[in-house]
Amino acid sequence: MPIADDPAPRPDDPFEGVVLDEDFVRSAAVKEQSGRARMLAAKWKQQPPQPEPWRASADPAPAPARRRFGRRPKPVDPWGRRRRRNWQTPLFVVLAAAVTLAALNVDRLNGWYHRGQESSALPATGPATAPAPAPATTAPPTAEPGTPTVEHPWAGSPADAWKAGADALVLPEAKGQGVFDKEEVADMLDSVRQYLVLTNLDPKTLHGETPAAALAMMDRTSRADLEKALAHPTADADATTWLSRFDPRRAVPVTDVVKARGTMTFEGDGDRGLLVHTDYIFVYALRPGPDAGVPRPGQSTGGGGNGGGTAKPVALTADAAPRVEREIVRRQQDFRFYDPARYKVQRGKLFLDKWYAYLGNNVCTTGSGYLETDFSVDFGLGTDEPRTGKTVDPYDPNQKLDDREGCDTLSRS
């Protein structure tokens, strides 16, 4: 094959004189893509790639994400991960508030805890049932509702809602009257109140003692009458007309509490000074004493009694509830305070001008100097004396006491 001796001249080489060193490479304006890059570019023209959310976007300023239903897009970090919220701070705030509320409501929280324990003890399925009651160690009380007992001596009585003791003796507002100024009237009203406490509410008097303090408050005439009735009681002059006391051998108060209700008023009486009116009902709760039902001299044994008191009272037997009986005493008493400038009187002493007493649930024959509660109906005791009067309500404050005759039957006690 022939060889040309003089070949045609070569065109000028644009890269002649170019030195391919490191400076040349760095200053190159266009870089050749790698083979893999050219392959992926050709492939993605036919089949676009699937989005890869875990990769960071190459776009330095991505378009804002669209909001759906008004919700904001969740923030992500530069690596595409969702930013975690700071949950420790809200949790600490909630715990602190819960501890504070629990400290302020310890009792309620304790009750809630115990109720939760009780409810968790019930069966998981089926209707909730109460736990079986513990076996009784004693027999249940046999007294019916409304029956007075030692624990509830006022049951079935309107006196249950009354005030007790001296709190029931409310004084009217004092004001000047006649020759007495306001302060003197206030002292007189207070002395009447003290007398009523000593003669109707004082436990020593109720248990049969002589009310020496009450006697010391009375003027010489009234004191002499009461001392005679205490020393030598008769049917016409019985100390129970003045005061309330019981023979401990026959009737024993089950409580020192006495229920009372009534009024105290005052008025001027011209030249005779000041008149104080009192009208009170006192209710006592008692049980039979060891000699209850034994007739005193002059009392009949009656057909329904216990034959002289030898039988044991029904209310004291072992298989019965400890029952009590109530005595209802109403007293109307007028106290007069004379003008010391016109009358010879003992200043500051009480003069009992008029007095009436109604003894409800008392035996018919009086004269012993003591209130004698009638235990005949519920206890199988007493004289069973015939009741010749009418049926009355002992709690009625409107019945007249100055025309009472016979021995009444009570509509309630």
C-alpha positions in Angstrom: 0.0 0.0 0.0 1.5 3.3 -1.0 2.5 5.8 1.6 2.2 9.4 1.0 5.4 11.1 1.4 4.0 14.4 2.2 0.8 14.2 4.2 -1.7 17.1 4.1 -1.2 19.6 6.8 -3.1 19.2 10.1 -5.7 21.8 11.2 -4.8 24.0 14.1 -5.4 22.2 17.5 -7.3 24.4 19.9 -5.9 22.6 22.9 -2.3 23.0 21.7 -0.3 24.6 24.4 -2.8 23.9 27.1 -1.3 22.4 30.2 -3.8 20.1 32.0 -2.7 20.8 35.5 -4.7 21.4 38.7 -5.3 25.0 38.0 -6.8 24.2 34.6 -9.3 21.7 36.2 -10.5 24.1 38.9 -11.0 26.9 36.4 -13.1 24.8 34.1 -16.6 26.3 33.5 -18.3 23.0 32.4 -17.8 19.7 34.2 -18.5 16.5 32.4 -21.3 14.4 34.1 -20.5 11.0 35.3 -21.7 7.9 33.5 -24.2 7.1 36.2 -25.6 10.6 36.1 -26.1 10.4 32.3 -27.7 7.0 32.7 -30.2 8.2 35.4 -31.0 11.3 33.4 -31.9 9.2 30.3 -34.0 6.9 32.5 -35.9 9.6 34.3 -36.9 11.1 30.9 -39.0 7.9 30.4 -40.0 7.2 34.0 -39.8 10.0 36.6 -38.5 9.0 40.0 -40.8 8.5 43.0 -40.6 11.2 45.8 -38.3 10.4 48.7 -39.4 12.4 51.8 -36.5 11.2 53.8 -34.1 13.1 51.6 -33.4 16.7 52.0 -34.6 18.9 49.2 -31.9 20.3 46.9 -33.9 23.4 46.4 -32.7 26.0 48.9 -36.1 27.7 48.9 -38.9 25.1 48.7 -42.4 26.1 48.0 -44.6 26.3 51.2 -46.6 23.2 51.8 -50.3 23.4 51.3 -52.6 23.4 54.4 -55.5 20.9 54.6 -58.5 21.8 56.7 -56.8 24.8 58.1 -53.9 22.8 59.7 -50.4 23.9 59.7 -47.7 21.7 58.2 -45.6 19.9 60.8 -42.1 21.4 61.1 -39.1 19.2 60.1 -35.4 19.5 60.8 -32.8 19.9 58.0 -32.7 16.1 57.7 -36.5 15.8 57.0 -37.3 14.5 60.5 -40.3 15.9 62.4 -39.4 18.2 65.2 -40.4 16.8 68.6 -42.4 19.0 71.0 -41.2 19.9 74.4 -43.6 17.8 76.5 -41.8 18.0 79.8 -42.8 21.5 80.7 -46.6 21.0 80.3 -46.4 17.7 82.2 -44.6 19.3 85.1 -47.3 22.1 85.2 -50.1 19.6 85.2 -48.5 17.5 88.0 -47.9 20.6 90.1 -51.6 21.6 89.8 -52.8 18.1 90.7 -50.6 18.0 93.8 -51.9 21.4 94.9 -55.5 20.4 94.5 -55.0 17.2 96.3 -53.5 19.0 99.2 -56.5 21.3 99.4 -59.0 18.4 99.3 -57.4 15.7 101.4 -60.7 14.5 103.0 -62.5 14.4 99.6 -59.6 12.6 98.0 -59.5 10.1 100.8 -63.2 9.4 100.5 -62.9 9.0 96.7 -60.0 6.5 97.3 -62.1 4.4 99.7 -65.1 4.5 97.5 -62.9 3.3 94.7 -61.6 0.4 96.8 -65.2 -0.6 97.7 -66.3 -0.5 94.1 -63.3 -2.5 93.0 -64.3 -5.2 95.5 -67.6 -5.8 93.7 -67.9 -8.6 91.1 -66.6 -7.6 87.6 -69.8 -9.0 86.0 -73.4 -9.0 86.9 -75.3 -6.4 89.0 -73.6 -4.8 91.9 -74.6 -6.4 95.2 -74.0 -5.1 98.7 -71.8 -7.2 100.9 -73.5 -9.6 103.3 -74.1 -8.0 106.7 -72.0 -9.1 109.6 -73.7 -11.3 112.1 -75.4 -9.3 114.8 -73.9 -9.7 118.3 -76.9 -8.4 120.1 -80.6 -8.5 119.5 -82.1 -5.6 117.6 -84.1 -3.1 119.7 -87.8 -4.0 120.0 -89.0 -0.4 120.3 -91.1 0.8 117.4 -90.3 4.1 115.7 -91.5 7.1 117.7 -91.2 5.2 121.0 -89.1 7.0 123.6 -86.0 5.2 124.7 -82.9 6.1 126.7 -81.0 6.9 123.5 -83.9 8.9 122.0 -86.0 10.1 125.0 -87.9 12.7 122.9 -88.9 10.5 120.1 -92.6 10.9 119.1 -92.9 14.2 121.1 -93.1 17.8 119.8 -90.6 18.6 122.5 -88.0 16.9 120.2 -87.7 20.2 118.3 -87.8 22.4 121.4 -84.8 24.2 123.0 -83.2 22.6 126.0 -82.6 24.0 129.5 -82.1 27.7 130.2 -81.8 28.5 126.4 -85.6 28.0 126.2 -86.2 30.7 128.8 -85.9 33.8 126.6 -86.2 37.1 128.4 -88.3 39.9 126.9 -86.6 43.3 126.1 -86.5 45.3 129.3 -87.8 48.9 129.5 -88.8 51.3 132.2 -92.1 50.6 133.9 -93.7 52.8 136.6 -91.3 53.6 139.3 -88.7 51.1 138.0 -86.2 52.1 135.3 -84.9 49.9 132.5 -81.9 48.5 134.5 -84.2 47.6 137.5 -86.7 45.9 135.2 -83.8 43.9 133.5 -82.6 42.7 136.9 -86.1 41.6 137.9 -86.6 39.6 134.8 -83.2 38.0 135.2 -84.0 37.0 138.8 -87.2 35.3 137.7 -85.3 33.4 135.0 -82.8 32.2 137.6 -85.6 31.0 139.9 -87.2 29.0 137.1 -83.9 27.4 136.3 -83.3 26.4 139.9 -86.9 25.0 140.4 -87.5 23.3 137.1 -84.2 22.6 135.4 -81.5 22.1 138.0 -80.3 18.4 138.1 -80.0 18.5 141.9 -83.6 19.6 142.3 -84.8 17.1 139.8 -83.1 14.2 141.7 -85.0 15.1 144.9 -82.8 17.6 146.7 -84.1 20.7 148.4 -83.5 23.8 146.2 -81.8 26.0 148.8 -80.6 28.5 146.3 -84.2 29.0 145.0 -85.5 29.5 148.6 -82.9 32.1 149.2 -84.3 34.2 146.3 -87.8 34.3 147.7 -89.3 36.8 150.1 -90.2 35.7 153.5 -93.9 34.9 152.9 -93.4 32.9 149.7 -90.4 31.1 151.2 -92.4 30.1 154.3 -95.1 28.5 152.2 -92.7 26.5 150.1 -90.7 25.3 153.1 -93.9 24.1 154.7 -94.9 22.2 151.6 -91.4 20.6 151.4 -91.4 19.5 155.1 -95.1 18.4 155.4 -96.6 17.8 151.9 -100.3 17.4 151.6 -102.7 17.1 148.7 -103.6 20.8 149.1 -100.0 22.0 149.8 -97.7 19.9 147.6 -94.2 21.2 146.7 -94.7 20.1 143.1 -97.0 23.1 142.7 -93.9 25.3 143.0 -91.1 23.1 141.5 -90.3 19.8 139.8 -88.5 17.0 141.6 -88.7 13.3 141.6 -88.2 10.6 144.3 -85.2 8.6 143.0 -86.8 5.4 144.5 -89.7 5.8 142.1 -88.7 7.7 139.0 -85.1 8.5 137.8 -84.4 11.1 135.0 -82.5 9.3 132.2 -80.9 12.6 131.2 -80.3 16.0 132.8 -81.6 17.6 129.6 -85.1 19.2 130.0 -87.0 20.4 127.0 -89.0 23.6 127.6 -91.2 26.1 125.7 -93.1 29.1 126.9 -93.3 32.9 127.4 -92.3 35.6 129.9 -94.0 39.0 129.8 -94.2 41.9 132.2 -96.5 44.9 132.9 -96.9 47.7 135.3 -99.5 47.3 138.0 -100.0 50.9 139.1 -99.2 51.6 142.7 -98.4 47.9 143.2 -95.3 48.0 141.1 -94.3 45.5 138.4 -95.9 42.1 137.5 -94.0 39.4 135.6 -96.0 36.6 134.0 -94.5 33.3 133.1 -96.1 30.4 131.3 -93.8 27.4 130.5 -94.2 23.7 129.6 -91.3 21.5 130.9 -90.9 17.9 129.6 -88.9 15.3 131.5 -87.7 11.8 130.4 -87.7 9.2 133.2 -87.3 5.5 133.8 -88.9 3.5 136.8 -87.0 3.5 140.1 -86.7 0.4 142.3 -90.0 1.2 144.1 -92.0 2.3 141.1 -95.5 1.0 141.3 -95.5 0.5 145.1 -98.6 2.4 146.4 -98.0 5.1 149.0 -100.4 5.5 151.9 -103.8 6.5 150.5 -103.2 5.1 147.1 -105.1 2.1 145.8 -103.3 -0.8 144.2 -105.8 -1.0 141.3 -106.8 -4.0 139.3 -104.2 -3.4 136.6 -101.2 -2.8 138.7 -98.4 -5.2 139.6 -99.7 -6.2 143.0 -97.6 -3.9 145.1 -94.7 -3.5 142.7 -93.2 -7.0 143.0 -93.2 -7.6 139.3 -90.2 -6.5 137.2 -91.1 -3.5 135.0 -91.5 -4.5 131.3 -89.0 -1.7 130.2 -86.3 -3.2 132.4 -86.3 -6.8 131.1 -83.3 -8.0 129.2 -85.1 -8.7 125.9 -86.7 -5.3 125.6 -85.4 -2.0 124.5 -84.6 0.4 127.4 -87.8 2.5 127.3 -88.6 5.7 129.1 -91.7 7.6 130.0 -92.2 11.4 129.8 -93.9 13.7 132.3 -95.1 17.0 130.9 -95.5 19.8 133.5 -97.0 23.2 132.7 -96.6 26.1 135.1 -98.2 29.5 135.2 -96.6 31.8 137.8 -96.9 35.5 138.4 -94.1 37.3 140.3 -94.8 40.7 141.8 -92.3 43.4 142.6 -93.7 46.0 145.0 -92.7 49.6 145.1 -90.3 49.7 148.1 -91.2 53.3 148.7 -94.9 52.4 149.3 -94.7 48.8 150.7 -92.6 47.1 153.3 -90.8 44.5 151.2 -87.5 42.8 150.9 -85.7 44.6 148.0 -84.6 42.2 145.2 -86.6 39.2 146.6 -89.3 37.3 144.6 -92.9 37.4 145.7 -95.0 34.6 144.1 -98.4 36.3 143.6 -100.3 33.5 141.7 -99.4 30.1 140.5 -101.0 27.1 138.7 -99.5 23.8 137.7 -100.7 21.0 135.4 -99.0 17.6 135.9 -99.3 15.6 132.7 -98.7 11.8 133.0 -98.6 12.0 136.8 -100.6 9.7 139.1 -103.9 11.1 140.2 -103.3 11.0 143.9 -100.7 13.7 144.9 -99.4 14.9 148.2 -96.0 13.2 148.5 -93.9 16.3 147.7 -92.6 14.6 144.5 -93.8 14.3 140.9 -94.9 10.7 140.5 -94.8 9.6 136.8 -97.5 7.2 135.8 -95.7 4.1 134.4 -98.9 2.0 134.4 -99.6 1.9 130.6 -96.3 0.7 129.1 -94.5 -0.7 132.2 -97.2 -2.6 134.0 -96.8 -0.3 137.0 -98.8 2.4 138.8 -102.1 2.5 140.6 -104.5 2.5 137.6 -106.7 5.0 139.3 -109.8 6.0 137.4 -109.5 9.0 135.1 -112.5 11.2 135.7 -111.4 14.1 133.6 -111.5 14.7 129.9 -108.9 13.8 127.3 -106.5 16.6 126.8 -103.2 17.4 125.0 -100.5 18.1 127.6 -98.5 20.1 125.0 -101.4 22.5 124.3 -100.4 26.0 125.6 -103.9 27.4 125.3 -105.9 25.3 127.8 -106.9 27.0 131.0 -105.3 25.7 134.2 -107.4 27.6 136.8 -110.6 25.4 136.3 -109.1 21.9 136.1 -111.2 19.2 137.8 -110.6 15.4 138.0 -107.8 13.3 136.6 -107.4 13.7 132.9 -106.5 11.2 130.2 -103.7 12.4 127.9 -104.0 12.2 124.2 -100.2 11.8 123.9 -97.1 11.9 126.0 
